[in-house]
Amino acid sequence: MTVAHVESRNETEPQRVEITVTGEIDLSNADQVRDKLYQAIDNDLVHVSLNLTEVSYLDSSGLHILFTLAGRLQRLQTELAIVALPGTPARRIVELAGFGAVATLHP
């Protein structure tokens, strides 16, 4: 089974959260990853930073999670920033999928 870890921590400013995902995201663990992401996000947040730098594999089910999350956050008027270093597997996938149209890509 594929393993991914989701950790969240509140940033120094209220109403902001940083979520770090590590490992691999595919069909076998997508529901678990989605549930953990949603648990980390309160409806009163103004900013979510999602760090994918340590994600080594991301398939279409993982992308579906990201696009669904981005849509939910847009409805809540919450900014989403995706953090993934250039050249990492997750960065290449989110760039190819055009994710920059629905979230800010950092760095």
Secondary structure as UniProt FT lines:
FT   STRAND          4..10
FT   TURN            14..15
FT   STRAND          16..25
FT   TURN            27..29
FT   HELIX           30..39
FT   TURN            43..44
FT   STRAND          47..58
FT   HELIX           60..75
FT   TURN            76..77
FT   STRAND          79..83
FT   TURN            86..87
FT   HELIX           89..96
FT   TURN            97..98
FT   HELIX           99..101
FT   STRAND          104..106
//
